[in-house]
């Protein structure tokens, strides 16, 4: 290599380092200025929006999800405790890791990764793919079947995100479907479908939350069921994904480029945490036995989760024990090999788990900054009974999108929104439908929400690759949903 070529090669790296240095300097200057501007002991007001805005800007600029969350969280921590920065960082990090929800997520997501790892080790996902190839003859059919399977696995969005993507990506690869589109379809039939079914983890959680906060004098589940027709974003997202699958809504935005790349023979994007799947990667077994070995553990997982009051952790434990015994009896793999596949599956989930944990840190920081209360207080003076559903949907959708916490935000917002709705005598099922629609949109659209991260992981693309290609379709659904809430508000108020 000549001296000139060496210098030419080093120039992009130098520019990249200079841009990074300038970015860091700008962030430090802005956060430092805001810290000096804020009066200690007073509300943060609009400043509470800065960490989440910073996360979005850094993520879009760098396409790095975890790093963006870390930068936004560190900035928020400095706003909160400039005099005890390290101590507060240690305290919030430890609090998040001791959070029962995070512990549950680590176990559930890790065990789900191990469960799918065993299915792949024993050749069951391959058998399911071969079976589906007998039914699926076109690219459109592969997308439609992915959508249909996503609607059938409604008990939990995590199960949907991991099980459907891992079992269908071999088939969609064959028909030149990009992994980004696979992730979009899987994600669109995760949270948006789960809220529409009263026997899902979402229904159990929110029904209890509604009852606890006095939204109804009767059963929280009955109010939830009454609200299902008004969970507009779930219905709209489902309609949009089906129209995309059959081709009535064309590819546009970043998805168009991803699909062009896939049609050219590269379904897996560059830098994606996945590799092409080959048929010789798993043992050969009877097709029908392989199909049974795939469907039986899935049935046990769903049945056990439902039996234990929609508890996916209990269901995962039962399903892994059942699958381990089933495969050992058939001698599909040794005990050591199956346990290795469980551990390998657990390890593949470390990045998405780190992203979700960082999202929880950001959520706690936003909560201390008063972001949710600020947005609600800023919008309350402009509310009326007719406008309330649309305003609740839009404002809470923004909050959930910014924090990535589709469940945690509503522990704070429901005690505020429900009394406002009762005071205005607004139709409670419509308001609850707007709240659940906002939660569904945030889980669907946010690139670092748990279901989005798991959908991208299972489909074999990076969270930002999934997020950037999906967001135009999610925003389309959100605009339609907001318009419908306006019509419903003026019609029913």
Secondary structure, 3 states (H helix, E strand, C coil): CCHHHHHHHHHHHHHHHHHHHHHHHHHHHHHHHHHHHCCCCCCCHHHHHHHHHHHHHHHHHHCCHHHHHHHHHHHHHHHHCCCCHHHHHHHHHHHHHCCHHHHHHHHHHHHHHHHHHHHHHCCHHHHHHHHHHHHCCCHHHHHHHHHHHHHHCCCCHHHHHHHHHHHHHHHHHHCCCCHHHHHHHHHHCCHHHHCCCCCCHHHHHHHHHHHHCCCCCCCHHHHHHHHHHHCHHHHHHHHHHHHHHHCCCCCCCHHHHHHHHHHCCCCCCCCCCCCCCCHHHCCCCCHHHHHHHHHHHHHHHHHHHHHCCCCHHHHHHHHHHHHHHHHHHCCCCCHHHHHHHHHHHHHHCHHHHHHHHHHHHHHHHHHHHCHHHHHHHHHHCCCCHHHHHHHHHHHHHHHHHHHCCCCHHHHHHHHHHHHHHHHCCCCHHHHHHHHHHHHHHHHHHCCCCHHHHHHHHHHCCCHHHHHHHHHHHHHHHHHHHHHHHHHHHHHHC
